[in-house]
Amino acid sequence: MEHQEESVSGHPDPIIAEDFAEDELGIINEINRRVAAANNIVELVDFVFSRLPACMPCERIGIAFVEEQGWRLVSHYHVASFAPLFLIKDFAQDLRGSSLETVIRKQQPRILNDLEAYLAEHPDSVSTKLIVREGVHSSLTCPLLVEGRPIGAIFFSSRQKNAYEARHVRLTLAIAERLSQAAEKAYRIEQLENANRAYMEMLGFVAHELKNPVSSMMTNAQLLADGYLGEVVAEQREKLERIVRQGEHLLDLIGDYLSLARIESADNTDNFSLIEDFAGQLIAPALELLAEQVAERRIRIETAYPEKCRSIYGDMALLRIVVSNLVSNGIKYGNEGGLLRICLTQEEKHTEFSVWNEGPGFPPEKQSQLFRRFSRLNTPELMSRKGTGIGLYTCWKVAQLHAGSIRAESKHGQWARFVFRIPNFPPGFG
């Protein structure tokens, strides 16, 4: 029986051109050029797979990354000249006690030239069962290292027995060395994107599940406070009205988080449609919805709209969030009994919606903080008013999705103005 497993001990000597044949050196040099330009690790692995069979047996390449503080290896990408594949993306294997632990922790490449015999000796190896099921007989595994730190492994496989020799190790190590940094960067970016997506999904789910119970609580408290279920004394009414106010604040928070979850998941123009009347379809409904807040704070409203609105393309639901947020902020952060100006101007190519209010405004040095997620200005007059630090970030994100912009102006202690500007027909429309 042929030798089934071979670990290449120690660390390889520095890679020099004389160690490689001309075609091998060509692959290495081309990888060097492509690492800087490639958009992702998939492009690099696909390139290696297209060129490597000219230099060594290779009908399959897989790449996996270390997770969970180094205790688990998770498959990330595979490419092969055959199908079907059974060991695929997201396959996870614990490293402790596995033969791959030596590859990763001791940073030693490994050759397996008879996977069926190896499986007979290690019948509990699920990954080997899957790869043998694909018809693979030989594999060469190299660690992926960044500054001496193991981040994963790359697997070169062949459907031939006894396909790999020690001379193949130097070439695959050179390839792994060049792929490692680009691979880690691409993988970490993907992990962050996935984590952010999962966070937003959870946020939307939790906020949605809270909305109905809080609304019900407020309705019941208001019924009690108004005496519909029996007479209540002044002290009881005060406590019930406080519950209602706290419930309103919770609903505001829930609304902001639902909007944020909706915004973060909207990364394209799939929901864009024709909006024929910005004032009638977006501004008027927002004012109607906020009428009670306007009356409560005795806000005086002035409006200025075109006689006839131009049609624009946009995401109606997202633009509704912007209009509602800016008007609501104008009411909340404006002076009680103060003036609120709502303006809509439309040119041939752009639409501009603005809200101006009398109020504390903000100092110039705080302006850059306004449109960041979860950021609130820590001026005394603003911190005394409840908010989440989400609304203006949401408006900024919607502006970006519409290829537009949002800006803020203020005279501290007197007024503030927020201006939302978008093209009437974003790129790809009109």
C-alpha positions in Angstrom: 0.0 0.0 0.0 1.2 3.5 -0.8 2.1 5.9 1.9 -1.3 7.4 2.8 -0.5 10.6 4.8 2.6 12.8 4.8 3.1 16.0 6.8 5.8 18.3 5.4 7.6 19.2 8.5 9.0 22.6 9.4 8.6 25.9 7.6 9.5 26.3 4.0 12.6 28.2 2.9 12.1 31.7 1.4 10.5 31.4 -2.0 12.9 32.3 -4.9 12.4 32.3 -8.6 15.0 29.6 -9.2 12.9 27.1 -7.3 10.1 27.1 -9.9 9.6 26.1 -13.5 8.7 28.8 -15.9 5.0 27.9 -16.0 4.9 27.8 -12.2 6.6 31.2 -11.9 4.1 32.6 -14.4 1.1 31.6 -12.1 2.8 33.0 -9.0 3.6 36.3 -10.8 0.1 36.6 -12.2 -1.4 36.0 -8.7 0.8 38.8 -7.4 -0.7 41.1 -10.0 -4.3 40.0 -9.4 -4.3 40.2 -5.6 -4.4 44.0 -5.6 -7.1 44.2 -8.3 -9.4 41.3 -7.4 -12.8 42.2 -6.0 -13.0 39.0 -3.9 -11.3 35.7 -3.1 -13.5 33.8 -5.5 -11.9 35.6 -8.5 -8.4 34.6 -7.2 -9.3 31.0 -6.5 -11.0 30.7 -9.9 -7.9 32.0 -11.6 -5.6 29.6 -9.7 -7.9 26.7 -10.6 -7.8 27.7 -14.3 -4.0 27.7 -14.5 -2.8 25.1 -11.9 -3.6 21.9 -13.8 -0.8 22.8 -16.3 1.7 22.5 -13.4 0.2 19.8 -11.2 -2.8 17.5 -10.8 -5.7 19.6 -9.6 -9.4 18.9 -10.3 -10.8 20.7 -7.2 -9.8 23.6 -4.9 -11.5 24.4 -1.6 -10.8 27.2 0.8 -11.8 27.2 4.5 -11.4 29.7 7.4 -10.8 29.4 11.1 -13.6 30.5 13.3 -14.7 30.4 16.9 -11.3 31.5 18.4 -9.5 28.9 16.3 -11.5 25.9 17.3 -13.5 25.4 14.1 -12.8 25.3 10.4 -15.6 26.4 8.1 -15.7 25.8 4.4 -16.1 29.0 2.4 -15.6 28.3 -1.4 -15.1 25.4 -3.7 -14.5 25.0 -7.4 -14.1 21.8 -9.4 -14.0 20.4 -12.9 -16.7 17.8 -12.0 -20.1 17.6 -10.3 -21.8 17.1 -8.0 -19.9 18.4 -5.0 -20.9 17.1 -1.5 -18.4 19.0 0.7 -19.7 22.5 0.1 -19.8 26.1 1.6 -20.5 26.4 5.3 -19.4 22.8 6.1 -18.0 23.1 9.6 -15.5 20.8 11.4 -14.0 21.0 14.9 -10.3 21.2 14.8 -9.5 19.7 18.2 -8.3 16.1 17.8 -8.6 16.2 14.0 -5.7 15.7 11.5 -6.3 19.2 10.2 -5.3 20.5 13.6 -1.7 19.8 12.7 -2.0 21.6 9.4 -3.5 24.7 11.1 -1.7 24.9 14.5 1.7 23.6 13.4 1.5 25.2 10.0 2.5 22.1 8.2 1.2 21.2 4.7 -0.2 17.7 4.4 -0.4 15.2 1.5 -3.0 12.4 1.5 -2.5 10.2 -1.6 -5.1 7.5 -0.9 -8.2 8.9 0.7 -10.1 5.7 0.6 -7.4 4.0 2.7 -7.3 7.1 5.0 -11.1 6.9 5.5 -10.8 3.2 6.4 -8.4 4.2 9.1 -10.5 7.3 10.2 -14.1 6.2 9.6 -15.5 9.1 11.7 -14.1 11.7 9.4 -17.2 13.3 7.8 -15.2 15.6 5.5 -13.3 12.6 4.1 -16.5 10.7 3.5 -17.9 13.6 1.5 -14.8 14.2 -0.6 -14.4 10.4 -1.3 -18.1 10.4 -2.4 -17.1 12.9 -5.0 -14.5 10.5 -6.4 -11.5 12.3 -5.0 -8.5 10.1 -4.2 -5.7 12.5 -3.4 -5.4 15.9 -1.5 -2.8 18.4 -0.7 -3.6 20.8 2.2 -1.7 24.0 2.9 -2.3 26.4 5.8 -3.3 30.0 5.0 -1.1 32.3 7.1 -1.1 36.1 7.7 2.0 37.4 9.5 2.6 33.9 10.9 -1.0 33.6 12.2 -3.1 30.8 10.8 -6.4 32.0 9.3 -7.5 28.9 7.4 -6.5 26.3 4.8 -6.6 25.7 1.1 -7.2 22.2 -0.3 -6.0 21.0 -3.7 -7.6 17.7 -4.8 -7.3 15.1 -7.5 -9.3 12.1 -8.6 -6.0 10.2 -9.2 -4.3 8.2 -6.5 -0.8 9.1 -5.5 -1.2 12.4 -7.3 1.0 14.6 -5.1 4.7 14.7 -4.3 6.8 16.9 -2.0 7.8 19.0 -5.0 4.2 20.2 -5.4 4.2 21.5 -1.8 6.5 24.4 -2.6 4.3 25.6 -5.4 1.1 25.4 -3.3 2.8 27.1 -0.4 3.8 30.0 -2.7 0.2 30.2 -3.9 -1.2 30.0 -0.4 1.2 32.7 0.8 0.0 35.1 -1.9 -3.7 34.4 -1.4 -3.8 34.6 2.4 -3.9 38.3 3.0 -6.5 38.9 0.2 -8.5 35.9 1.4 -8.6 37.1 5.0 -9.7 40.7 4.0 -12.5 39.4 1.8 -13.7 36.9 4.4 -13.7 39.5 7.2 -15.7 41.9 5.1 -18.2 39.2 4.3 -18.5 38.3 7.9 -19.2 41.9 8.9 -21.8 42.2 6.2 -23.5 38.9 7.4 -23.4 40.0 11.0 -24.9 43.4 10.1 -27.6 41.7 8.1 -28.4 39.3 10.9 -28.5 42.2 13.4 -30.9 44.2 11.3 -33.1 41.1 10.8 -33.2 40.6 14.5 -33.9 44.2 15.1 -36.8 44.3 12.7 -38.2 41.1 14.2 -38.0 42.3 17.8 -39.4 45.7 17.0 -42.3 44.2 15.0 -43.1 41.8 17.8 -43.1 44.6 20.4 -45.3 47.0 18.4 -48.7 45.3 18.9 -48.4 44.7 22.6 -47.3 48.3 23.3 -50.1 49.6 21.2 -52.6 47.5 23.1 -51.1 48.6 26.4 -51.5 52.2 25.4 -55.1 51.7 24.3 -56.1 50.0 27.5 -54.3 52.7 29.6 -56.1 55.5 27.7 -59.5 53.8 28.1 -58.9 53.6 31.9 -57.7 57.2 32.1 -60.7 58.5 30.2 -63.1 56.7 32.6 -64.6 54.3 30.1 -64.1 51.4 32.4 -65.1 53.2 35.6 -64.3 56.4 37.4 -60.6 57.0 38.3 -59.2 59.6 40.8 -56.8 62.3 39.7 -53.7 60.4 41.0 -54.7 57.3 39.1 -55.4 59.3 35.9 -51.9 60.9 36.2 -50.3 57.5 36.4 -52.2 56.2 33.5 -51.4 59.2 31.3 -47.8 58.7 32.2 -48.1 55.1 30.9 -49.5 56.4 27.7 -46.7 58.9 27.2 -44.1 56.2 27.9 -45.9 53.9 25.4 -45.8 56.7 22.8 -42.0 57.0 23.3 -41.7 53.2 22.9 -43.7 53.3 19.7 -41.4 56.0 18.4 -38.4 53.8 19.2 -40.0 50.8 17.6 -40.9 52.9 14.5 -37.3 54.1 14.2 -35.9 50.6 14.5 -38.3 49.2 12.0 -37.4 52.0 9.6 -33.7 51.2 10.1 -34.2 47.5 9.5 -36.1 48.4 6.3 -33.4 50.8 5.1 -30.5 48.5 5.8 -32.0 45.7 3.8 -32.8 48.1 0.8 -29.6 48.0 -1.3 -31.1 48.4 -4.8 -33.8 50.1 -6.8 -36.2 47.2 -7.1 -39.0 49.1 -5.3 -38.6 52.3 -7.3 -41.8 53.5 -9.0 -43.3 56.7 -10.5 -44.4 59.3 -7.9 -46.6 61.9 -9.6 -47.3 64.2 -6.7 -44.6 64.5 -4.0 -46.7 67.0 -1.9 -49.9 65.1 -2.1 -48.6 61.5 -1.8 -45.8 62.1 0.8 -46.1 65.4 2.6 -49.8 65.7 3.2 -50.1 62.1 4.7 -47.2 62.9 7.1 -48.8 66.1 8.3 -52.1 64.3 8.8 -50.3 61.6 10.8 -48.5 64.2 13.0 -51.4 66.6 13.5 -51.9 65.6 17.1 -48.2 66.4 17.9 -48.5 69.7 16.1 -51.6 70.7 18.1 -50.0 69.5 21.4 -46.9 71.7 20.9 -49.0 74.5 19.3 -46.7 74.6 16.3 -47.5 77.1 13.5 -46.9 75.5 10.1 -46.1 77.3 6.8 -45.9 75.4 3.6 -44.5 76.2 0.1 -45.1 73.7 -2.7 -45.1 74.0 -6.5 -48.6 74.6 -8.0 -48.1 71.3 -9.9 -45.5 68.7 -8.8 -43.2 67.1 -11.3 -43.2 63.3 -11.5 -40.2 61.6 -10.0 -38.9 58.0 -9.6 -38.2 56.8 -6.1 -39.0 54.2 -3.4 -42.3 55.5 -2.0 -42.0 53.7 1.3 -38.5 55.0 2.0 -39.3 58.6 0.9 -42.3 58.5 3.2 -39.9 57.6 6.1 -37.7 60.6 5.2 -40.6 63.1 5.1 -42.1 61.8 8.3 -38.7 61.8 10.1 -37.8 65.4 9.1 -41.2 66.8 9.9 -41.4 64.9 13.2 -38.0 66.2 14.2 -39.0 69.7 13.3 -41.9 69.4 15.7 -40.0 67.6 18.5 -36.9 69.8 18.5 -38.7 73.0 17.7 -39.8 75.6 20.2 -43.3 75.1 21.7 -45.5 77.6 19.9 -42.8 78.1 17.3 -42.8 78.2 13.5 -42.3 75.2 11.2 -41.7 75.8 7.5 -42.0 72.9 5.0 -40.8 73.6 1.5 -40.8 71.6 -1.7 -38.9 72.9 -4.8 -38.5 71.1 -8.0 -36.3 71.8 -10.9 -36.0 69.9 -14.2 -33.5 67.4 -12.8 -33.8 67.6 -9.0 -36.4 67.7 -6.2 -35.6 69.3 -2.9 -37.6 68.9 0.3 -36.7 71.0 3.4 -37.9 71.5 6.9 -37.0 74.7 8.9 -37.9 75.2 12.5 -37.5 77.7 15.3 -35.6 76.1 18.1 -32.3 75.4 19.7 -30.6 74.3 16.5 -27.1 72.9 16.9 -23.5 74.3 17.1 -21.4 74.2 13.9 -18.9 71.8 15.3 -21.6 69.1 15.9 -22.8 69.2 12.3 -20.7 66.2 11.2 -22.3 64.0 13.8 -25.8 64.5 12.7 -26.1 61.7 10.1 -24.3 58.9 11.8 -26.1 55.9 13.1 -27.1 56.0 16.8 -25.4 59.4 17.1 -27.1 62.1 19.2 -25.8 65.6 19.9 -25.0 66.0 23.5 -26.0 69.7 23.9 -28.2 70.2 27.0 -31.2 71.5 25.1 -31.3 68.5 22.7 -30.4 65.8 25.2 -33.5 66.7 27.2 -35.7 65.6 24.3 -36.1 61.9 23.7 -34.6 60.4 20.5 -32.8 57.3 19.2 -30.1 58.8 16.9 -31.5 56.7 14.1 -33.9 59.1 12.2 -31.3 61.3 10.5 -29.1 58.4 9.7 -32.1 56.7 8.0 -32.7 59.9 6.0 -29.0 59.9 4.9 -29.2 56.3 3.9 -32.3 56.9 1.8 -30.6 59.8 0.1 -27.7 57.6 -0.8 -30.0 54.9 -2.2 -31.6 57.6 -4.4 -28.2 59.0 -5.6 -29.0 62.2 -3.6 -27.9 64.1 -0.5 -29.0 65.6 2.7 -27.5 68.6 4.6 -28.2 70.5 7.7 -27.9 74.2 8.5 -28.4 76.1 11.8 -28.0 79.2 13.7 -27.3 77.9 17.2 -30.0 78.9 19.6 -32.4 80.2 16.9 -33.2 77.8 14.1 -32.3 74.6 12.2 -33.0 73.5 8.6 -32.6 70.1 7.0 -32.6 69.8 3.2 -33.1 66.5 1.4 -32.2 66.6 -2.3 -32.6 63.8 -4.9 -32.5 63.5 -8.7 -36.0 63.3 -10.3 -34.8 60.3 -12.3 -31.9 58.4 -10.6 -29.3 56.6 -12.8 -31.0 53.9 -14.8 -34.4 55.7 -14.8 -35.8 58.2 -17.3 
